[in-house]
Amino acid sequence: MMASILAAMVVCGTLYLSITAFFPLYVKQNFSEIDTTMIAICMSAFEAAGVLSGPIHAVTLSKIGRKNSIIIGHFLILLTTMGLGLLSLIEATEWKTFYAVACAIRFV
């Protein structure tokens, strides 16, 4: 069981990091209205969510268990990775929608 959880962590981490590495390049090519500062704010939403959810996670960890916490985390990584991939379906003319959804997905 532990080996499969570790393998899932490696796969999810690799997928998530691969998508986020291409995100700034994709935005620069398709959304000229979004500047570098806005990209940096969107990319830092992930770290902000970690800071804000850390204390909440510490309180709820004993209630849901460590294994369930890992499973929920990997499910969220899967959803956010798919969400970041599906962002390419948003038209270039709707840059405000793209930016808001991208920040929300990064926050999750």
C-alpha positions in Angstrom: 0.0 0.0 0.0 2.8 2.4 0.9 4.6 1.8 -2.3 1.5 2.6 -4.4 1.0 5.8 -2.4 4.6 6.8 -3.0 4.3 6.0 -6.7 1.1 8.1 -6.9 2.9 11.0 -5.2 5.7 10.8 -7.8 3.3 10.7 -10.8 1.1 13.5 -9.5 4.0 15.7 -8.6 5.6 15.2 -11.9 2.4 16.0 -13.8 1.6 19.0 -11.7 5.1 20.5 -12.0 5.2 19.9 -15.7 2.0 21.8 -16.3 2.9 24.7 -14.1 6.3 24.9 -15.8 4.6 25.6 -19.2 1.9 27.8 -17.7 3.8 31.2 -17.9 4.9 30.4 -21.5 1.3 29.6 -22.6 0.0 32.8 -21.0 2.6 35.0 -22.7 1.8 33.4 -26.1 -2.0 33.6 -25.9 -2.9 36.4 -23.5 -1.0 39.6 -24.1 -3.1 41.5 -21.6 -1.7 39.4 -18.7 1.8 40.7 -17.7 4.6 39.0 -15.8 3.4 40.4 -12.4 0.0 38.9 -12.9 1.5 35.5 -13.8 3.7 35.7 -10.6 0.6 36.4 -8.5 -1.2 33.5 -10.1 1.7 31.2 -9.6 2.1 32.2 -5.9 -1.6 31.4 -5.2 -0.5 27.8 -4.6 2.0 28.8 -1.8 -0.6 31.2 -0.3 -3.1 28.3 -0.1 -0.5 26.2 1.6 0.1 28.9 4.3 -3.6 29.4 4.8 -4.6 25.7 4.9 -1.7 24.5 7.0 -3.4 25.2 10.4 -6.7 23.9 9.2 -5.1 20.7 8.0 -3.3 20.3 11.3 -6.6 20.5 13.2 -8.5 18.1 10.9 -5.7 15.6 10.3 -6.6 13.6 13.5 -10.2 13.5 12.5 -9.8 12.2 8.9 -6.5 10.2 9.3 -3.2 10.5 7.6 -3.9 7.9 4.8 -7.2 9.6 3.9 -5.5 13.0 4.0 -3.0 11.7 1.4 -5.7 10.3 -0.8 -7.7 13.5 -0.7 -4.6 15.5 -1.5 -3.8 13.3 -4.5 -7.4 13.6 -5.7 -7.1 17.4 -5.5 -3.8 17.3 -7.4 -5.5 15.2 -10.1 -8.4 17.7 -10.3 -6.2 20.8 -10.4 -3.9 19.2 -13.0 -6.9 18.5 -15.2 -8.2 22.0 -14.6 -4.9 23.6 -15.6 -5.0 21.5 -18.8 -8.6 22.5 -19.6 -7.7 26.2 -19.3 -6.6 26.0 -22.9 -10.3 25.8 -23.9 -10.9 29.4 -22.7 -10.8 31.9 -25.6 -8.0 34.4 -25.8 -10.5 37.2 -25.8 -11.7 36.2 -22.3 -8.4 36.9 -20.5 -10.1 38.0 -17.3 -12.0 34.8 -17.0 -8.9 32.8 -17.8 -6.9 34.6 -15.1 -9.6 34.2 -12.5 -10.1 30.5 -13.1 -6.3 30.0 -13.3 -5.8 31.7 -9.9 -8.6 29.7 -8.4 -7.2 26.4 -9.7 -3.7 27.3 -8.4 -5.2 28.1 -5.0 -6.9 24.7 -4.8 
